[in-house]
Amino acid sequence: MAKISDKRLCEVLEWTPHEGQKLVLQSNKRDVTIAAGVRWGKSQLAGYFAFKQLLADNQKIWVVSLSYDMAKKIFDYVIDFAGRYDKRMLKGLQNRPFPRLEVKEWNSWIECKSADNESSLMGEELDLAILDEASRMKPDIYNRFIAARLSSRRGKSIAISTPFGRNWFHQRYLQTKEAEDGVSFHFTSRENPHFPAEEWDRAARKLPRDIFQQEYEATFLADAAAVFRKVRECVGESYEEPKFGHRYSMGLDLAKFGDFTVITIVDKSTHKVVFWDRFTGIPYTLQKERIINAAKKYNNCPITIDAMNVG
């Protein structure tokens, strides 16, 4: 495929990026980190990056998120752009066992990946990896799996997320900000001109200050806005991978909106917390997948649910 400029491609797609998105598009760095508030337009921009990469010859692209369904959010933008560009591209669309679009005419493809399915993150060489909700991923997902996939083809990585404390995503933000081959961007929700001003004001009035700072102002807080704080200090230096023959138990506190679902898994022989996760604003269908994956990983451990929060 012949190269096409962003200006011309956006015209063909009938998509007008806002000023913040244009600023990111001007960058040509290998590692890009975007910390932005909710509804800024991260997913749409990532979908555009992925689609543009897909137009080149012999490209291999992953969209990695916390689950296949969440990765599909960006993938759906790619499908939309492909349909606008040339509907014949959609002949290579597959939905099972995971969303994938293959363009056989020039031997390029894009796939959705789940960060919870670590075995699926091995073996490929990549030209582009997009990490969605990167701040909620395990710290070693990029270092153990993604970086190695990109090295042989000198591939590009794009990590997008609202912040979640000063974790690995915060470290990456600082590193790419200073790196010669990297760049970091920070945007609040209201820097999207399509974000309603009244919604910003309403969230500022109604939400706890730390949640508003994190989710809308995209602030890297010393402690992520959470129900439980200082968790790592309570459970020790690090979590543990499951061990053969060990028995585990999961405690589950369910929530959907305005609160957090919290998963805690304990090794029954050592009484040590080996896994901890929390998330909010996710439909129960997606929460169920994430909870089941965690239980399966830790030797199909039993789950105890806080009955006070179950409708």
C-alpha angles and dihedrals in degrees: 000000000000117000117259128198121243090242093054094041093051089051091052091047092045089229123137113198115211121241096271092050090048089054091056092046090058090063119094099184124135097231118042126184122189120188106185140155124254117291094014091125103259096141095048092049092048089050090054092050090050094047093049089051089049090060092065123085122270098001126164116197135179129194106199123190139149091282139002090257092054092047087053089066090074092034090058090059088053090052091048092051091046091053091051093046100045123336090210088074089069092067087086095054116129128178102184136104083000134342111282136162118199124188104198094182090074100014100247130135144175126207137187117235133189119223087210090063099065095171089065091058095071138088106024130107111221140202095191135015121186116197111201121196084009095169090063094052124099110272094244100049093095097037098044101037118009102045093055092050091056101044103079094050095035087240129186127246126205118188117190129180150121106260122266106191125298097309132131092302089057090049090050091049090055093044097050089044090063101030120105091225095038141071135191130205132194124196135167121222093254092058084079101086090212093059107105111246091216091058090055091051092045093051091048090054100042107034126076109265096246093049091049091049092050102040102034106021092038091226120170100229122199086237118029112243098267147142090243122040133194089023096155091053089054099047101040138251100320146349123256134235114237116276126216112256095015121124119222136188128206125211114200129196108187127210137151114189131012092012139053133258106224126199120194123178121191130193102236093209097051099024088225124142105244100171135027131173138162135183141163141201093035121130115248092247090063093040089055092056092049094047093048092048091053092048092048092049092055095057096282091297120195118256125225114196126203100245093202090072099044115101 
